[in-house]
Amino acid sequence: MGALALVLLGAGFYLYRRPARPDRAATRDSLLDALAQLDDAYAAGEVAAADYAAERAELKAALQRVWKTKQA
């Protein structure tokens, strides 16, 4: 369970830190997929509540940045 949390946190950190790409739709889709996978893992009891909350907040913040950049 801890390993899955670390993988999800690592994926979220990678998505959060990687340089901006011209294809915002692909970035948005990958972030939405990561969010859905995290929600599924949490619902299945594979992720601790604290890890889930932290990772979900990071993914949501990354999505907000993508949408704000797209609108600008």
PQR file with spaces between the fields and no chain letter, atoms N, CA, C, O and H, PARSE charges and radii, in Angstrom:
ATOM       1  N    MET     1       0.829   -1.178    0.000 -0.4000 1.5000
ATOM       2  CA   MET     1       0.000    0.000    0.000 -0.0000 2.0000
ATOM       3  C    MET     1       0.879    1.250    0.000  0.5500 1.7000
ATOM       4  O    MET     1       0.596    2.222   -0.700 -0.5500 1.4000
ATOM       5  N    GLY     2       1.929    1.211    0.779 -0.4000 1.5000
ATOM       6  CA   GLY     2       2.837    2.347    0.812 -0.0000 2.0000
ATOM       7  C    GLY     2       3.542    2.549   -0.520  0.5500 1.7000
ATOM       8  O    GLY     2       3.776    3.681   -0.943 -0.5500 1.4000
ATOM       9  H    GLY     2       2.160    0.421    1.348  0.4000 1.0000
ATOM      10  N    ALA     3       3.883    1.432   -1.183 -0.4000 1.5000
ATOM      11  CA   ALA     3       4.555    1.529   -2.484 -0.0000 2.0000
ATOM      12  C    ALA     3       3.647    2.193   -3.515  0.5500 1.7000
ATOM      13  O    ALA     3       4.105    3.019   -4.305 -0.5500 1.4000
ATOM      14  H    ALA     3       3.693    0.513   -0.839  0.4000 1.0000
ATOM      15  N    LEU     4       2.372    1.840   -3.512 -0.4000 1.5000
ATOM      16  CA   LEU     4       1.430    2.460   -4.439 -0.0000 2.0000
ATOM      17  C    LEU     4       1.326    3.955   -4.171  0.5500 1.7000
ATOM      18  O    LEU     4       1.283    4.759   -5.102 -0.5500 1.4000
ATOM      19  H    LEU     4       2.000    1.169   -2.870  0.4000 1.0000
ATOM      20  N    ALA     5       1.288    4.318   -2.913 -0.4000 1.5000
ATOM      21  CA   ALA     5       1.222    5.735   -2.561 -0.0000 2.0000
ATOM      22  C    ALA     5       2.461    6.471   -3.056  0.5500 1.7000
ATOM      23  O    ALA     5       2.361    7.584   -3.573 -0.5500 1.4000
ATOM      24  H    ALA     5       1.322    3.665   -2.157  0.4000 1.0000
ATOM      25  N    LEU     6       3.626    5.853   -2.900 -0.4000 1.5000
ATOM      26  CA   LEU     6       4.854    6.486   -3.378 -0.0000 2.0000
ATOM      27  C    LEU     6       4.851    6.639   -4.891  0.5500 1.7000
ATOM      28  O    LEU     6       5.300    7.660   -5.410 -0.5500 1.4000
ATOM      29  H    LEU     6       3.708    4.949   -2.480  0.4000 1.0000
ATOM      30  N    VAL     7       4.351    5.637   -5.603 -0.4000 1.5000
ATOM      31  CA   VAL     7       4.275    5.723   -7.057 -0.0000 2.0000
ATOM      32  C    VAL     7       3.341    6.849   -7.472  0.5500 1.7000
ATOM      33  O    VAL     7       3.672    7.641   -8.355 -0.5500 1.4000
ATOM      34  H    VAL     7       3.986    4.807   -5.182  0.4000 1.0000
ATOM      35  N    LEU     8       2.186    6.923   -6.844 -0.4000 1.5000
ATOM      36  CA   LEU     8       1.233    7.984   -7.168 -0.0000 2.0000
ATOM      37  C    LEU     8       1.786    9.362   -6.827  0.5500 1.7000
ATOM      38  O    LEU     8       1.597   10.312   -7.587 -0.5500 1.4000
ATOM      39  H    LEU     8       1.917    6.280   -6.127  0.4000 1.0000
ATOM      40  N    LEU     9       2.463    9.476   -5.696 -0.4000 1.5000
ATOM      41  CA   LEU     9       3.069   10.754   -5.336 -0.0000 2.0000
ATOM      42  C    LEU     9       4.170   11.127   -6.319  0.5500 1.7000
ATOM      43  O    LEU     9       4.306   12.290   -6.699 -0.5500 1.4000
ATOM      44  H    LEU     9       2.616    8.704   -5.079  0.4000 1.0000
ATOM      45  N    GLY    10       4.952   10.134   -6.728 -0.4000 1.5000
ATOM      46  CA   GLY    10       6.005   10.392   -7.709 -0.0000 2.0000
ATOM      47  C    GLY    10       5.439   10.843   -9.039  0.5500 1.7000
ATOM      48  O    GLY    10       5.968   11.763   -9.662 -0.5500 1.4000
ATOM      49  H    GLY    10       4.840    9.189   -6.419  0.4000 1.0000
ATOM      50  N    ALA    11       4.364   10.200   -9.481 -0.4000 1.5000
ATOM      51  CA   ALA    11       3.732   10.587  -10.741 -0.0000 2.0000
ATOM      52  C    ALA    11       3.167   12.000  -10.641  0.5500 1.7000
ATOM      53  O    ALA    11       3.303   12.793  -11.573 -0.5500 1.4000
ATOM      54  H    ALA    11       3.935    9.452   -8.975  0.4000 1.0000
ATOM      55  N    GLY    12       2.547   12.309   -9.538 -0.4000 1.5000
ATOM      56  CA   GLY    12       2.013   13.649   -9.343 -0.0000 2.0000
ATOM      57  C    GLY    12       3.114   14.701   -9.316  0.5500 1.7000
ATOM      58  O    GLY    12       2.972   15.775   -9.902 -0.5500 1.4000
ATOM      59  H    GLY    12       2.436   11.666   -8.781  0.4000 1.0000
ATOM      60  N    PHE    13       4.213   14.388   -8.633 -0.4000 1.5000
ATOM      61  CA   PHE    13       5.333   15.319   -8.583 -0.0000 2.0000
ATOM      62  C    PHE    13       5.910   15.530   -9.980  0.5500 1.7000
ATOM      63  O    PHE    13       6.225   16.659  -10.356 -0.5500 1.4000
ATOM      64  H    PHE    13       4.328   13.516   -8.157  0.4000 1.0000
ATOM      65  N    TYR    14       6.052   14.456  -10.750 -0.4000 1.5000
ATOM      66  CA   TYR    14       6.569   14.561  -12.112 -0.0000 2.0000
ATOM      67  C    TYR    14       5.653   15.449  -12.960  0.5500 1.7000
ATOM      68  O    TYR    14       6.127   16.338  -13.667 -0.5500 1.4000
ATOM      69  H    TYR    14       5.796   13.539  -10.445  0.4000 1.0000
ATOM      70  N    LEU    15       4.373   15.211  -12.890 -0.4000 1.5000
ATOM      71  CA   LEU    15       3.432   16.015  -13.665 -0.0000 2.0000
ATOM      72  C    LEU    15       3.456   17.474  -13.218  0.5500 1.7000
ATOM      73  O    LEU    15       3.297   18.382  -14.034 -0.5500 1.4000
ATOM      74  H    LEU    15       3.988   14.489  -12.315  0.4000 1.0000
ATOM      75  N    TYR    16       3.653   17.689  -11.939 -0.4000 1.5000
ATOM      76  CA   TYR    16       3.670   19.036  -11.386 -0.0000 2.0000
ATOM      77  C    TYR    16       4.936   19.790  -11.791  0.5500 1.7000
ATOM      78  O    TYR    16       4.872   20.983  -12.089 -0.5500 1.4000
ATOM      79  H    TYR    16       3.782   16.951  -11.277  0.4000 1.0000
ATOM      80  N    ARG    17       6.069   19.119  -11.804 -0.4000 1.5000
ATOM      81  CA   ARG    17       7.361   19.756  -12.026 -0.0000 2.0000
ATOM      82  C    ARG    17       7.838   19.795  -13.473  0.5500 1.7000
ATOM      83  O    ARG    17       8.720   20.591  -13.795 -0.5500 1.4000
ATOM      84  H    ARG    17       6.121   18.150  -11.562  0.4000 1.0000
ATOM      85  N    ARG    18       7.296   18.977  -14.341 -0.4000 1.5000
ATOM      86  CA   ARG    18       7.828   18.939  -15.703 -0.0000 2.0000
ATOM      87  C    ARG    18       7.541   20.239  -16.435  0.5500 1.7000
ATOM      88  O    ARG    18       6.569   20.928  -16.127 -0.5500 1.4000
ATOM      89  H    ARG    18       6.580   18.331  -14.079  0.4000 1.0000
ATOM      90  N    PRO    19       8.382   20.575  -17.399 -0.5600 1.5000
ATOM      91  CA   PRO    19       8.201   21.839  -18.123  0.2800 2.0000
ATOM      92  C    PRO    19       6.892   21.861  -18.900  0.5500 1.7000
ATOM      93  O    PRO    19       6.349   20.821  -19.273 -0.5500 1.4000
ATOM      94  N    ALA    20       6.404   23.062  -19.132 -0.4000 1.5000
ATOM      95  CA   ALA    20       5.160   23.226  -19.884 -0.0000 2.0000
ATOM      96  C    ALA    20       5.332   22.709  -21.312  0.5500 1.7000
ATOM      97  O    ALA    20       6.363   22.927  -21.948 -0.5500 1.4000
ATOM      98  H    ALA    20       6.845   23.907  -18.830  0.4000 1.0000
ATOM      99  N    ARG    21       4.319   22.031  -21.790 -0.4000 1.5000
ATOM     100  CA   ARG    21       4.326   21.504  -23.155 -0.0000 2.0000
ATOM     101  C    ARG    21       3.310   22.283  -23.974  0.5500 1.7000
ATOM     102  O    ARG    21       2.332   22.802  -23.434 -0.5500 1.4000
ATOM     103  H    ARG    21       3.482   21.853  -21.273  0.4000 1.0000
ATOM     104  N    PRO    22       3.544   22.362  -25.282 -0.5600 1.5000
ATOM     105  CA   PRO    22       2.574   23.059  -26.117  0.2800 2.0000
ATOM     106  C    PRO    22       1.205   22.374  -26.149  0.5500 1.7000
ATOM     107  O    PRO    22       0.190   23.041  -26.350 -0.5500 1.4000
ATOM     108  N    ASP    23       1.165   21.069  -25.957 -0.4000 1.5000
ATOM     109  CA   ASP    23      -0.086   20.329  -26.030 -0.0000 2.0000
ATOM     110  C    ASP    23      -0.754   20.288  -24.659  0.5500 1.7000
ATOM     111  O    ASP    23      -0.605   19.315  -23.920 -0.5500 1.4000
ATOM     112  H    ASP    23       1.989   20.527  -25.794  0.4000 1.0000
ATOM     113  N    ARG    24      -1.478   21.331  -24.326 -0.4000 1.5000
ATOM     114  CA   ARG    24      -2.137   21.436  -23.018 -0.0000 2.0000
ATOM     115  C    ARG    24      -3.231   20.386  -22.836  0.5500 1.7000
ATOM     116  O    ARG    24      -3.456   19.919  -21.720 -0.5500 1.4000
ATOM     117  H    ARG    24      -1.599   22.122  -24.927  0.4000 1.0000
ATOM     118  N    ALA    25      -3.910   20.011  -23.916 -0.4000 1.5000
ATOM     119  CA   ALA    25      -4.975   19.016  -23.805 -0.0000 2.0000
ATOM     120  C    ALA    25      -4.420   17.684  -23.334  0.5500 1.7000
ATOM     121  O    ALA    25      -5.045   17.005  -22.519 -0.5500 1.4000
ATOM     122  H    ALA    25      -3.727   20.390  -24.823  0.4000 1.0000
ATOM     123  N    ALA    26      -3.256   17.301  -23.834 -0.4000 1.5000
ATOM     124  CA   ALA    26      -2.646   16.033  -23.414 -0.0000 2.0000
ATOM     125  C    ALA    26      -2.262   16.105  -21.937  0.5500 1.7000
ATOM     126  O    ALA    26      -2.452   15.138  -21.199 -0.5500 1.4000
ATOM     127  H    ALA    26      -2.748   17.852  -24.496  0.4000 1.0000
ATOM     128  N    THR    27      -1.721   17.247  -21.505 -0.4000 1.5000
ATOM     129  CA   THR    27      -1.359   17.416  -20.105 -0.0000 2.0000
ATOM     130  C    THR    27      -2.603   17.356  -19.233  0.5500 1.7000
ATOM     131  O    THR    27      -2.615   16.694  -18.196 -0.5500 1.4000
ATOM     132  H    THR    27      -1.567   18.032  -22.104  0.4000 1.0000
ATOM     133  N    ARG    28      -3.649   18.053  -19.663 -0.4000 1.5000
ATOM     134  CA   ARG    28      -4.901   18.048  -18.901 -0.0000 2.0000
ATOM     135  C    ARG    28      -5.450   16.630  -18.792  0.5500 1.7000
ATOM     136  O    ARG    28      -5.873   16.206  -17.716 -0.5500 1.4000
ATOM     137  H    ARG    28      -3.639   18.592  -20.505  0.4000 1.0000
ATOM     138  N    ASP    29      -5.443   15.899  -19.903 -0.4000 1.5000
ATOM     139  CA   ASP    29      -5.953   14.529  -19.901 -0.0000 2.0000
ATOM     140  C    ASP    29      -5.130   13.626  -18.998  0.5500 1.7000
ATOM     141  O    ASP    29      -5.691   12.797  -18.282 -0.5500 1.4000
ATOM     142  H    ASP    29      -5.100   16.244  -20.777  0.4000 1.0000
ATOM     143  N    SER    30      -3.810   13.772  -19.018 -0.4000 1.5000
ATOM     144  CA   SER    30      -2.973   12.918  -18.169 -0.0000 2.0000
ATOM     145  C    SER    30      -3.189   13.243  -16.692  0.5500 1.7000
ATOM     146  O    SER    30      -3.168   12.342  -15.853 -0.5500 1.4000
ATOM     147  H    SER    30      -3.355   14.446  -19.599  0.4000 1.0000
ATOM     148  N    LEU    31      -3.393   14.510  -16.371 -0.4000 1.5000
ATOM     149  CA   LEU    31      -3.677   14.875  -14.984 -0.0000 2.0000
ATOM     150  C    LEU    31      -5.036   14.347  -14.540  0.5500 1.7000
ATOM     151  O    LEU    31      -5.179   13.873  -13.413 -0.5500 1.4000
ATOM     152  H    LEU    31      -3.410   15.242  -17.053  0.4000 1.0000
ATOM     153  N    LEU    32      -6.031   14.424  -15.413 -0.4000 1.5000
ATOM     154  CA   LEU    32      -7.350   13.878  -15.077 -0.0000 2.0000
ATOM     155  C    LEU    32      -7.288   12.370  -14.899  0.5500 1.7000
ATOM     156  O    LEU    32      -7.945   11.822  -14.014 -0.5500 1.4000
ATOM     157  H    LEU    32      -5.915   14.808  -16.329  0.4000 1.0000
ATOM     158  N    ASP    33      -6.502   11.690  -15.734 -0.4000 1.5000
ATOM     159  CA   ASP    33      -6.325   10.243  -15.590 -0.0000 2.0000
ATOM     160  C    ASP    33      -5.649    9.911  -14.258  0.5500 1.7000
ATOM     161  O    ASP    33      -6.058    8.976  -13.570 -0.5500 1.4000
ATOM     162  H    ASP    33      -5.968   12.135  -16.453  0.4000 1.0000
ATOM     163  N    ALA    34      -4.619   10.673  -13.897 -0.4000 1.5000
ATOM     164  CA   ALA    34      -3.930   10.436  -12.626 -0.0000 2.0000
ATOM     165  C    ALA    34      -4.875   10.658  -11.453  0.5500 1.7000
ATOM     166  O    ALA    34      -4.837    9.917  -10.470 -0.5500 1.4000
ATOM     167  H    ALA    34      -4.287   11.432  -14.456  0.4000 1.0000
ATOM     168  N    LEU    35      -5.716   11.671  -11.556 -0.4000 1.5000
ATOM     169  CA   LEU    35      -6.688   11.945  -10.499 -0.0000 2.0000
ATOM     170  C    LEU    35      -7.697   10.807  -10.370  0.5500 1.7000
ATOM     171  O    LEU    35      -8.035   10.392   -9.262 -0.5500 1.4000
ATOM     172  H    LEU    35      -5.747   12.272  -12.354  0.4000 1.0000
ATOM     173  N    ALA    36      -8.172   10.309  -11.502 -0.4000 1.5000
ATOM     174  CA   ALA    36      -9.122    9.189  -11.488 -0.0000 2.0000
ATOM     175  C    ALA    36      -8.485    7.932  -10.905  0.5500 1.7000
ATOM     176  O    ALA    36      -9.119    7.213  -10.133 -0.5500 1.4000
ATOM     177  H    ALA    36      -7.898   10.646  -12.402  0.4000 1.0000
ATOM     178  N    GLN    37      -7.231    7.665  -11.274 -0.4000 1.5000
ATOM     179  CA   GLN    37      -6.535    6.491  -10.739 -0.0000 2.0000
ATOM     180  C    GLN    37      -6.345    6.618   -9.233  0.5500 1.7000
ATOM     181  O    GLN    37      -6.499    5.643   -8.497 -0.5500 1.4000
ATOM     182  H    GLN    37      -6.716    8.249  -11.901  0.4000 1.0000
ATOM     183  N    LEU    38      -6.013    7.815   -8.781 -0.4000 1.5000
ATOM     184  CA   LEU    38      -5.851    8.044   -7.349 -0.0000 2.0000
ATOM     185  C    LEU    38      -7.172    7.823   -6.620  0.5500 1.7000
ATOM     186  O    LEU    38      -7.198    7.173   -5.575 -0.5500 1.4000
ATOM     187  H    LEU    38      -5.888    8.607   -9.378  0.4000 1.0000
ATOM     188  N    ASP    39      -8.266    8.354   -7.159 -0.4000 1.5000
ATOM     189  CA   ASP    39      -9.577    8.160   -6.547 -0.0000 2.0000
ATOM     190  C    ASP    39      -9.940    6.680   -6.472  0.5500 1.7000
ATOM     191  O    ASP    39     -10.462    6.215   -5.459 -0.5500 1.4000
ATOM     192  H    ASP    39      -8.244    8.882   -8.008  0.4000 1.0000
ATOM     193  N    ASP    40      -9.663    5.947   -7.541 -0.4000 1.5000
ATOM     194  CA   ASP    40      -9.949    4.507   -7.558 -0.0000 2.0000
ATOM     195  C    ASP    40      -9.110    3.763   -6.516  0.5500 1.7000
ATOM     196  O    ASP    40      -9.615    2.884   -5.817 -0.5500 1.4000
ATOM     197  H    ASP    40      -9.238    6.325   -8.363  0.4000 1.0000
ATOM     198  N    ALA    41      -7.837    4.119   -6.418 -0.4000 1.5000
ATOM     199  CA   ALA    41      -6.955    3.463   -5.451 -0.0000 2.0000
ATOM     200  C    ALA    41      -7.408    3.760   -4.030  0.5500 1.7000
ATOM     201  O    ALA    41      -7.360    2.882   -3.168 -0.5500 1.4000
ATOM     202  H    ALA    41      -7.427    4.833   -6.986  0.4000 1.0000
ATOM     203  N    TYR    42      -7.841    4.969   -3.781 -0.4000 1.5000
ATOM     204  CA   TYR    42      -8.326    5.325   -2.449 -0.0000 2.0000
ATOM     205  C    TYR    42      -9.617    4.575   -2.129  0.5500 1.7000
ATOM     206  O    TYR    42      -9.784    4.058   -1.025 -0.5500 1.4000
ATOM     207  H    TYR    42      -7.880    5.682   -4.482  0.4000 1.0000
ATOM     208  N    ALA    43     -10.524    4.520   -3.099 -0.4000 1.5000
ATOM     209  CA   ALA    43     -11.790    3.806   -2.890 -0.0000 2.0000
ATOM     210  C    ALA    43     -11.555    2.325   -2.627  0.5500 1.7000
ATOM     211  O    ALA    43     -12.322    1.691   -1.902 -0.5500 1.4000
ATOM     212  H    ALA    43     -10.388    4.940   -3.996  0.4000 1.0000
ATOM     213  N    ALA    44     -10.500    1.773   -3.213 -0.4000 1.5000
ATOM     214  CA   ALA    44     -10.179    0.357   -3.013 -0.0000 2.0000
ATOM     215  C    ALA    44      -9.397    0.130   -1.721  0.5500 1.7000
ATOM     216  O    ALA    44      -9.078   -1.010   -1.385 -0.5500 1.4000
ATOM     217  H    ALA    44      -9.877    2.288   -3.802  0.4000 1.0000
ATOM     218  N    GLY    45      -9.085    1.205   -0.995 -0.4000 1.5000
ATOM     219  CA   GLY    45      -8.361    1.075    0.260 -0.0000 2.0000
ATOM     220  C    GLY    45      -6.865    0.890    0.081  0.5500 1.7000
ATOM     221  O    GLY    45      -6.189    0.416    0.994 -0.5500 1.4000
ATOM     222  H    GLY    45      -9.344    2.132   -1.268  0.4000 1.0000
ATOM     223  N    GLU    46      -6.338    1.258   -1.083 -0.4000 1.5000
ATOM     224  CA   GLU    46      -4.923    1.059   -1.377 -0.0000 2.0000
ATOM     225  C    GLU    46      -4.068    2.269   -1.007  0.5500 1.7000
ATOM     226  O    GLU    46      -2.840    2.191   -1.043 -0.5500 1.4000
ATOM     227  H    GLU    46      -6.887    1.643   -1.824  0.4000 1.0000
ATOM     228  N    VAL    47      -4.700    3.378   -0.655 -0.4000 1.5000
ATOM     229  CA   VAL    47      -3.974    4.606   -0.330 -0.0000 2.0000
ATOM     230  C    VAL    47      -4.509    5.141    0.992  0.5500 1.7000
ATOM     231  O    VAL    47      -5.719    5.191    1.211 -0.5500 1.4000
ATOM     232  H    VAL    47      -5.698    3.441   -0.626  0.4000 1.0000
ATOM     233  N    ALA    48      -3.602    5.535    1.861 -0.4000 1.5000
ATOM     234  CA   ALA    48      -3.991    6.110    3.149 -0.0000 2.0000
ATOM     235  C    ALA    48      -4.659    7.469    2.937  0.5500 1.7000
ATOM     236  O    ALA    48      -4.377    8.164    1.960 -0.5500 1.4000
ATOM     237  H    ALA    48      -2.618    5.494    1.683  0.4000 1.0000
ATOM     238  N    ALA    49      -5.525    7.831    3.839 -0.4000 1.5000
ATOM     239  CA   ALA    49      -6.287    9.073    3.711 -0.0000 2.0000
ATOM     240  C    ALA    49      -5.383   10.300    3.613  0.5500 1.7000
ATOM     241  O    ALA    49      -5.644   11.190    2.804 -0.5500 1.4000
ATOM     242  H    ALA    49      -5.754    7.267    4.632  0.4000 1.0000
ATOM     243  N    ALA    50      -4.326   10.362    4.422 -0.4000 1.5000
ATOM     244  CA   ALA    50      -3.430   11.522    4.395 -0.0000 2.0000
ATOM     245  C    ALA    50      -2.696   11.607    3.059  0.5500 1.7000
ATOM     246  O    ALA    50      -2.567   12.691    2.489 -0.5500 1.4000
ATOM     247  H    ALA    50      -4.114    9.639    5.080  0.4000 1.0000
ATOM     248  N    ASP    51      -2.216   10.473    2.560 -0.4000 1.5000
ATOM     249  CA   ASP    51      -1.526   10.448    1.265 -0.0000 2.0000
ATOM     250  C    ASP    51      -2.489   10.834    0.142  0.5500 1.7000
ATOM     251  O    ASP    51      -2.131   11.574   -0.774 -0.5500 1.4000
ATOM     252  H    ASP    51      -2.320    9.593    3.023  0.4000 1.0000
ATOM     253  N    TYR    52      -3.702   10.324    0.231 -0.4000 1.5000
ATOM     254  CA   TYR    52      -4.725   10.626   -0.771 -0.0000 2.0000
ATOM     255  C    TYR    52      -5.008   12.123   -0.820  0.5500 1.7000
ATOM     256  O    TYR    52      -5.041   12.721   -1.896 -0.5500 1.4000
ATOM     257  H    TYR    52      -3.993    9.723    0.975  0.4000 1.0000
ATOM     258  N    ALA    53      -5.211   12.718    0.335 -0.4000 1.5000
ATOM     259  CA   ALA    53      -5.535   14.144    0.386 -0.0000 2.0000
ATOM     260  C    ALA    53      -4.398   14.991   -0.176  0.5500 1.7000
ATOM     261  O    ALA    53      -4.640   15.938   -0.924 -0.5500 1.4000
ATOM     262  H    ALA    53      -5.184   12.233    1.209  0.4000 1.0000
ATOM     263  N    ALA    54      -3.172   14.656    0.178 -0.4000 1.5000
ATOM     264  CA   ALA    54      -2.024   15.435   -0.296 -0.0000 2.0000
ATOM     265  C    ALA    54      -1.855   15.302   -1.805  0.5500 1.7000
ATOM     266  O    ALA    54      -1.667   16.302   -2.498 -0.5500 1.4000
ATOM     267  H    ALA    54      -2.976   13.887    0.786  0.4000 1.0000
ATOM     268  N    GLU    55      -1.919   14.094   -2.310 -0.4000 1.5000
ATOM     269  CA   GLU    55      -1.740   13.870   -3.746 -0.0000 2.0000
ATOM     270  C    GLU    55      -2.878   14.495   -4.546  0.5500 1.7000
ATOM     271  O    GLU    55      -2.652   15.077   -5.607 -0.5500 1.4000
ATOM     272  H    GLU    55      -2.071   13.281   -1.747  0.4000 1.0000
ATOM     273  N    ARG    56      -4.090   14.373   -4.040 -0.4000 1.5000
ATOM     274  CA   ARG    56      -5.244   14.941   -4.752 -0.0000 2.0000
ATOM     275  C    ARG    56      -5.136   16.461   -4.827  0.5500 1.7000
ATOM     276  O    ARG    56      -5.458   17.062   -5.852 -0.5500 1.4000
ATOM     277  H    ARG    56      -4.273   13.900   -3.178  0.4000 1.0000
ATOM     278  N    ALA    57      -4.685   17.076   -3.746 -0.4000 1.5000
ATOM     279  CA   ALA    57      -4.505   18.529   -3.738 -0.0000 2.0000
ATOM     280  C    ALA    57      -3.448   18.943   -4.766  0.5500 1.7000
ATOM     281  O    ALA    57      -3.622   19.945   -5.459 -0.5500 1.4000
ATOM     282  H    ALA    57      -4.423   16.588   -2.913  0.4000 1.0000
ATOM     283  N    GLU    58      -2.359   18.187   -4.871 -0.4000 1.5000
ATOM     284  CA   GLU    58      -1.315   18.503   -5.851 -0.0000 2.0000
ATOM     285  C    GLU    58      -1.837   18.364   -7.278  0.5500 1.7000
ATOM     286  O    GLU    58      -1.575   19.217   -8.126 -0.5500 1.4000
ATOM     287  H    GLU    58      -2.217   17.372   -4.308  0.4000 1.0000
ATOM     288  N    LEU    59      -2.574   17.289   -7.538 -0.4000 1.5000
ATOM     289  CA   LEU    59      -3.106   17.081   -8.883 -0.0000 2.0000
ATOM     290  C    LEU    59      -4.119   18.171   -9.249  0.5500 1.7000
ATOM     291  O    LEU    59      -4.127   18.663  -10.377 -0.5500 1.4000
ATOM     292  H    LEU    59      -2.786   16.596   -6.849  0.4000 1.0000
ATOM     293  N    LYS    60      -4.961   18.538   -8.301 -0.4000 1.5000
ATOM     294  CA   LYS    60      -5.944   19.588   -8.573 -0.0000 2.0000
ATOM     295  C    LYS    60      -5.258   20.925   -8.837  0.5500 1.7000
ATOM     296  O    LYS    60      -5.687   21.679   -9.711 -0.5500 1.4000
ATOM     297  H    LYS    60      -4.955   18.137   -7.384  0.4000 1.0000
ATOM     298  N    ALA    61      -4.202   21.222   -8.092 -0.4000 1.5000
ATOM     299  CA   ALA    61      -3.461   22.466   -8.311 -0.0000 2.0000
ATOM     300  C    ALA    61      -2.815   22.465   -9.692  0.5500 1.7000
ATOM     301  O    ALA    61      -2.807   23.487  -10.379 -0.5500 1.4000
ATOM     302  H    ALA    61      -3.854   20.610   -7.382  0.4000 1.0000
ATOM     303  N    ALA    62      -2.277   21.326  -10.097 -0.4000 1.5000
ATOM     304  CA   ALA    62      -1.668   21.222  -11.424 -0.0000 2.0000
ATOM     305  C    ALA    62      -2.720   21.417  -12.510  0.5500 1.7000
ATOM     306  O    ALA    62      -2.461   22.086  -13.510 -0.5500 1.4000
ATOM     307  H    ALA    62      -2.283   20.495   -9.539  0.4000 1.0000
ATOM     308  N    LEU    63      -3.902   20.839  -12.323 -0.4000 1.5000
ATOM     309  CA   LEU    63      -4.989   21.033  -13.283 -0.0000 2.0000
ATOM     310  C    LEU    63      -5.396   22.504  -13.374  0.5500 1.7000
ATOM     311  O    LEU    63      -5.645   23.013  -14.467 -0.5500 1.4000
ATOM     312  H    LEU    63      -4.113   20.295  -11.510  0.4000 1.0000
ATOM     313  N    GLN    64      -5.463   23.168  -12.257 -0.4000 1.5000
ATOM     314  CA   GLN    64      -5.826   24.584  -12.263 -0.0000 2.0000
ATOM     315  C    GLN    64      -4.793   25.405  -13.022  0.5500 1.7000
ATOM     316  O    GLN    64      -5.149   26.323  -13.762 -0.5500 1.4000
ATOM     317  H    GLN    64      -5.260   22.754  -11.370  0.4000 1.0000
ATOM     318  N    ARG    65      -3.518   25.082  -12.844 -0.4000 1.5000
ATOM     319  CA   ARG    65      -2.475   25.799  -13.585 -0.0000 2.0000
ATOM     320  C    ARG    65      -2.615   25.571  -15.082  0.5500 1.7000
ATOM     321  O    ARG    65      -2.445   26.501  -15.870 -0.5500 1.4000
ATOM     322  H    ARG    65      -3.229   24.336  -12.243  0.4000 1.0000
ATOM     323  N    VAL    66      -2.925   24.340  -15.482 -0.4000 1.5000
ATOM     324  CA   VAL    66      -3.082   24.037  -16.916 -0.0000 2.0000
ATOM     325  C    VAL    66      -4.251   24.818  -17.481  0.5500 1.7000
ATOM     326  O    VAL    66      -4.132   25.413  -18.552 -0.5500 1.4000
ATOM     327  H    VAL    66      -3.063   23.584  -14.842  0.4000 1.0000
ATOM     328  N    TRP    67      -5.376   24.831  -16.785 -0.4000 1.5000
ATOM     329  CA   TRP    67      -6.550   25.540  -17.289 -0.0000 2.0000
ATOM     330  C    TRP    67      -6.318   27.049  -17.301  0.5500 1.7000
ATOM     331  O    TRP    67      -6.764   27.719  -18.233 -0.5500 1.4000
ATOM     332  H    TRP    67      -5.472   24.348  -15.915  0.4000 1.0000
ATOM     333  N    LYS    68      -5.649   27.597  -16.319 -0.4000 1.5000
ATOM     334  CA   LYS    68      -5.380   29.034  -16.301 -0.0000 2.0000
ATOM     335  C    LYS    68      -4.439   29.397  -17.448  0.5500 1.7000
ATOM     336  O    LYS    68      -4.626   30.433  -18.087 -0.5500 1.4000
ATOM     337  H    LYS    68      -5.287   27.053  -15.563  0.4000 1.0000
ATOM     338  N    THR    69      -3.446   28.577  -17.717 -0.4000 1.5000
ATOM     339  CA   THR    69      -2.508   28.833  -18.804 -0.0000 2.0000
ATOM     340  C    THR    69      -3.227   28.758  -20.138  0.5500 1.7000
ATOM     341  O    THR    69      -2.949   29.552  -21.036 -0.5500 1.4000
ATOM     342  H    THR    69      -3.294   27.736  -17.198  0.4000 1.0000
ATOM     343  N    LYS    70      -4.143   27.821  -20.278 -0.4000 1.5000
ATOM     344  CA   LYS    70      -4.874   27.652  -21.517 -0.0000 2.0000
ATOM     345  C    LYS    70      -5.759   28.860  -21.796  0.5500 1.7000
ATOM     346  O    LYS    70      -5.889   29.274  -22.948 -0.5500 1.4000
ATOM     347  H    LYS    70      -4.369   27.176  -19.549  0.4000 1.0000
ATOM     348  N    GLN    71      -6.364   29.427  -20.767 -0.4000 1.5000
ATOM     349  CA   GLN    71      -7.280   30.541  -20.930 -0.0000 2.0000
ATOM     350  C    GLN    71      -6.546   31.845  -21.196  0.5500 1.7000
ATOM     351  O    GLN    71      -7.107   32.760  -21.799 -0.5500 1.4000
ATOM     352  H    GLN    71      -6.258   29.090  -19.831  0.4000 1.0000
ATOM     353  N    ALA    72      -5.309   31.941  -20.757 -0.4000 1.5000
ATOM     354  CA   ALA    72      -4.549   33.193  -20.896 -0.0000 2.0000
ATOM     355  C    ALA    72      -4.188   33.486  -22.334  0.5500 1.7000
ATOM     356  O    ALA    72      -3.551   34.500  -22.617 -0.5500 1.4000
ATOM     357  H    ALA    72      -4.853   31.198  -20.267  0.4000 1.0000
